Amino acid sequence: MERLVLSPLPVKLEKAALMAANHIPEDSDLKEEFADLVDAANRVLCCKAILLEAEKTVPFPLPEGVTPRFYYAMTVGTEIEEDEDCDYPYLGDIVRQAALDIAMEDTQALLRDKYGMKNIVFHNPGSTEGWDKLLSIDIAALTGASEIGITVDERGIMAPWYSTVGLFAEG
């Protein structure tokens, strides 16, 4: 069973694409603030992931019809929240979510390139009907998510906030 620790993932936020995706006009006052935040975030950003190849026996119940290839834990971490140059509370969420999305895309590209996965589907506990959110606790433990700074409480809530665990399967 292979285990990969990807720390840091080489995530780079693209200002123009993020401004377009979030409908921030070129001539707005918000543009400069947002551009400064993206620059600051790119300086400190440290996305991390752990991939754990799935074995044939599954240690907990899965969504019906899903056969995992890899379990994962992924986080943006707290570096954006803790950096004084990133002190834009209402914009920071946009940047952290964008970073997590890019980390997810980059991880899926790795799975395609290195492991030949073609139609990658990911599932997170609580996001698929009948798949209990509390399984986040089990997946975090299985992957060793604490190594990249992820903790999960007894309710299945993760810290840092922009963290996720789940599985990758072929769809």
Contacts in CASP RR format, 6 or more apart in sequence:
PFRMAT RR
TARGET T0000
AUTHOR 0000-0000-0000
METHOD contacts of the structure
MODEL  1
MERLVLSPLPVKLEKAALMAANHIPEDSDLKEEFADLVDAANRVLCCKAI
LLEAEKTVPFPLPEGVTPRFYYAMTVGTEIEEDEDCDYPYLGDIVRQAAL
DIAMEDTQALLRDKYGMKNIVFHNPGSTEGWDKLLSIDIAALTGASEIGI
TVDERGIMAPWYSTVGLFAEG
1 52 0 8 1.000
1 53 0 8 1.000
1 54 0 8 1.000
1 55 0 8 1.000
2 51 0 8 1.000
2 52 0 8 1.000
2 53 0 8 1.000
3 50 0 8 1.000
3 51 0 8 1.000
3 52 0 8 1.000
3 53 0 8 1.000
3 143 0 8 1.000
4 49 0 8 1.000
4 50 0 8 1.000
4 51 0 8 1.000
4 52 0 8 1.000
5 48 0 8 1.000
5 49 0 8 1.000
5 50 0 8 1.000
5 147 0 8 1.000
5 148 0 8 1.000
6 48 0 8 1.000
6 49 0 8 1.000
6 50 0 8 1.000
6 51 0 8 1.000
6 107 0 8 1.000
6 110 0 8 1.000
7 46 0 8 1.000
7 48 0 8 1.000
7 49 0 8 1.000
7 148 0 8 1.000
8 45 0 8 1.000
8 46 0 8 1.000
8 47 0 8 1.000
8 48 0 8 1.000
9 47 0 8 1.000
9 48 0 8 1.000
9 49 0 8 1.000
9 103 0 8 1.000
9 106 0 8 1.000
9 107 0 8 1.000
10 106 0 8 1.000
11 45 0 8 1.000
11 47 0 8 1.000
11 99 0 8 1.000
11 102 0 8 1.000
11 103 0 8 1.000
11 106 0 8 1.000
12 42 0 8 1.000
12 102 0 8 1.000
13 38 0 8 1.000
13 41 0 8 1.000
13 42 0 8 1.000
13 45 0 8 1.000
13 95 0 8 1.000
13 98 0 8 1.000
13 99 0 8 1.000
13 102 0 8 1.000
15 34 0 8 1.000
15 35 0 8 1.000
15 38 0 8 1.000
15 39 0 8 1.000
18 24 0 8 1.000
18 34 0 8 1.000
18 38 0 8 1.000
18 94 0 8 1.000
18 95 0 8 1.000
18 98 0 8 1.000
19 26 0 8 1.000
19 31 0 8 1.000
19 34 0 8 1.000
19 35 0 8 1.000
21 98 0 8 1.000
22 34 0 8 1.000
22 94 0 8 1.000
24 30 0 8 1.000
24 31 0 8 1.000
24 34 0 8 1.000
25 31 0 8 1.000
30 91 0 8 1.000
33 88 0 8 1.000
33 91 0 8 1.000
34 88 0 8 1.000
34 91 0 8 1.000
36 85 0 8 1.000
36 88 0 8 1.000
37 86 0 8 1.000
37 88 0 8 1.000
37 91 0 8 1.000
37 92 0 8 1.000
37 95 0 8 1.000
38 95 0 8 1.000
40 83 0 8 1.000
40 85 0 8 1.000
40 86 0 8 1.000
41 80 0 8 1.000
41 83 0 8 1.000
41 86 0 8 1.000
41 92 0 8 1.000
41 95 0 8 1.000
41 99 0 8 1.000
43 83 0 8 1.000
43 85 0 8 1.000
44 79 0 8 1.000
44 80 0 8 1.000
44 83 0 8 1.000
44 85 0 8 1.000
44 86 0 8 1.000
45 76 0 8 1.000
45 79 0 8 1.000
45 80 0 8 1.000
45 99 0 8 1.000
46 77 0 8 1.000
46 79 0 8 1.000
47 74 0 8 1.000
47 75 0 8 1.000
47 76 0 8 1.000
47 77 0 8 1.000
47 99 0 8 1.000
47 100 0 8 1.000
47 102 0 8 1.000
47 103 0 8 1.000
48 74 0 8 1.000
48 75 0 8 1.000
48 77 0 8 1.000
48 148 0 8 1.000
48 149 0 8 1.000
49 72 0 8 1.000
49 73 0 8 1.000
49 74 0 8 1.000
49 75 0 8 1.000
49 103 0 8 1.000
49 107 0 8 1.000
49 148 0 8 1.000
50 72 0 8 1.000
50 73 0 8 1.000
50 74 0 8 1.000
50 143 0 8 1.000
50 144 0 8 1.000
50 145 0 8 1.000
50 147 0 8 1.000
50 148 0 8 1.000
51 70 0 8 1.000
51 71 0 8 1.000
51 72 0 8 1.000
51 107 0 8 1.000
51 110 0 8 1.000
51 111 0 8 1.000
51 143 0 8 1.000
51 168 0 8 1.000
52 70 0 8 1.000
52 71 0 8 1.000
52 72 0 8 1.000
52 142 0 8 1.000
52 143 0 8 1.000
53 69 0 8 1.000
53 70 0 8 1.000
54 67 0 8 1.000
54 68 0 8 1.000
54 69 0 8 1.000
54 70 0 8 1.000
54 71 0 8 1.000
54 167 0 8 1.000
58 68 0 8 1.000
59 138 0 8 1.000
59 142 0 8 1.000
60 135 0 8 1.000
60 138 0 8 1.000
60 139 0 8 1.000
61 131 0 8 1.000
61 132 0 8 1.000
61 135 0 8 1.000
62 68 0 8 1.000
62 123 0 8 1.000
62 131 0 8 1.000
62 167 0 8 1.000
63 123 0 8 1.000
63 128 0 8 1.000
63 129 0 8 1.000
63 130 0 8 1.000
63 131 0 8 1.000
66 121 0 8 1.000
66 123 0 8 1.000
66 128 0 8 1.000
66 167 0 8 1.000
66 169 0 8 1.000
67 169 0 8 1.000
67 170 0 8 1.000
68 167 0 8 1.000
68 168 0 8 1.000
68 169 0 8 1.000
69 111 0 8 1.000
69 115 0 8 1.000
69 117 0 8 1.000
69 167 0 8 1.000
69 168 0 8 1.000
69 169 0 8 1.000
69 170 0 8 1.000
70 111 0 8 1.000
70 115 0 8 1.000
70 167 0 8 1.000
70 168 0 8 1.000
71 139 0 8 1.000
71 142 0 8 1.000
71 143 0 8 1.000
71 165 0 8 1.000
71 166 0 8 1.000
71 167 0 8 1.000
71 168 0 8 1.000
72 107 0 8 1.000
72 122 0 8 1.000
72 143 0 8 1.000
72 164 0 8 1.000
72 165 0 8 1.000
72 166 0 8 1.000
72 167 0 8 1.000
72 168 0 8 1.000
73 139 0 8 1.000
73 140 0 8 1.000
73 143 0 8 1.000
73 144 0 8 1.000
73 145 0 8 1.000
73 148 0 8 1.000
73 150 0 8 1.000
73 163 0 8 1.000
73 164 0 8 1.000
73 165 0 8 1.000
73 166 0 8 1.000
74 100 0 8 1.000
74 103 0 8 1.000
74 104 0 8 1.000
74 107 0 8 1.000
74 163 0 8 1.000
74 164 0 8 1.000
74 165 0 8 1.000
75 100 0 8 1.000
75 145 0 8 1.000
75 148 0 8 1.000
75 149 0 8 1.000
75 150 0 8 1.000
75 160 0 8 1.000
75 162 0 8 1.000
75 163 0 8 1.000
75 164 0 8 1.000
76 96 0 8 1.000
76 99 0 8 1.000
76 100 0 8 1.000
76 103 0 8 1.000
76 160 0 8 1.000
76 162 0 8 1.000
76 163 0 8 1.000
77 149 0 8 1.000
77 160 0 8 1.000
77 162 0 8 1.000
77 163 0 8 1.000
78 160 0 8 1.000
80 86 0 8 1.000
80 92 0 8 1.000
80 95 0 8 1.000
80 96 0 8 1.000
80 99 0 8 1.000
81 96 0 8 1.000
81 160 0 8 1.000
86 92 0 8 1.000
86 95 0 8 1.000
96 161 0 8 1.000
96 162 0 8 1.000
97 162 0 8 1.000
99 162 0 8 1.000
100 162 0 8 1.000
100 164 0 8 1.000
104 122 0 8 1.000
104 164 0 8 1.000
108 117 0 8 1.000
108 120 0 8 1.000
108 122 0 8 1.000
108 168 0 8 1.000
111 117 0 8 1.000
111 120 0 8 1.000
111 168 0 8 1.000
112 118 0 8 1.000
112 120 0 8 1.000
117 168 0 8 1.000
117 170 0 8 1.000
118 170 0 8 1.000
119 170 0 8 1.000
119 171 0 8 1.000
120 168 0 8 1.000
120 169 0 8 1.000
120 170 0 8 1.000
120 171 0 8 1.000
121 168 0 8 1.000
121 169 0 8 1.000
121 170 0 8 1.000
121 171 0 8 1.000
122 166 0 8 1.000
122 167 0 8 1.000
122 168 0 8 1.000
122 169 0 8 1.000
123 131 0 8 1.000
123 166 0 8 1.000
123 167 0 8 1.000
123 169 0 8 1.000
124 136 0 8 1.000
124 164 0 8 1.000
124 165 0 8 1.000
124 166 0 8 1.000
125 131 0 8 1.000
125 132 0 8 1.000
125 133 0 8 1.000
125 134 0 8 1.000
125 135 0 8 1.000
125 136 0 8 1.000
125 139 0 8 1.000
125 156 0 8 1.000
125 165 0 8 1.000
125 166 0 8 1.000
126 132 0 8 1.000
126 133 0 8 1.000
126 135 0 8 1.000
126 136 0 8 1.000
133 155 0 8 1.000
133 156 0 8 1.000
134 155 0 8 1.000
134 156 0 8 1.000
136 152 0 8 1.000
136 156 0 8 1.000
136 157 0 8 1.000
136 158 0 8 1.000
136 165 0 8 1.000
136 166 0 8 1.000
137 152 0 8 1.000
137 154 0 8 1.000
137 156 0 8 1.000
139 145 0 8 1.000
139 165 0 8 1.000
139 166 0 8 1.000
139 167 0 8 1.000
140 146 0 8 1.000
140 150 0 8 1.000
140 151 0 8 1.000
140 152 0 8 1.000
140 158 0 8 1.000
140 165 0 8 1.000
143 165 0 8 1.000
145 151 0 8 1.000
145 152 0 8 1.000
145 163 0 8 1.000
145 165 0 8 1.000
149 160 0 8 1.000
150 158 0 8 1.000
150 159 0 8 1.000
150 160 0 8 1.000
150 163 0 8 1.000
150 165 0 8 1.000
151 158 0 8 1.000
151 159 0 8 1.000
152 158 0 8 1.000
152 159 0 8 1.000
152 165 0 8 1.000
153 159 0 8 1.000
158 164 0 8 1.000
158 165 0 8 1.000
END
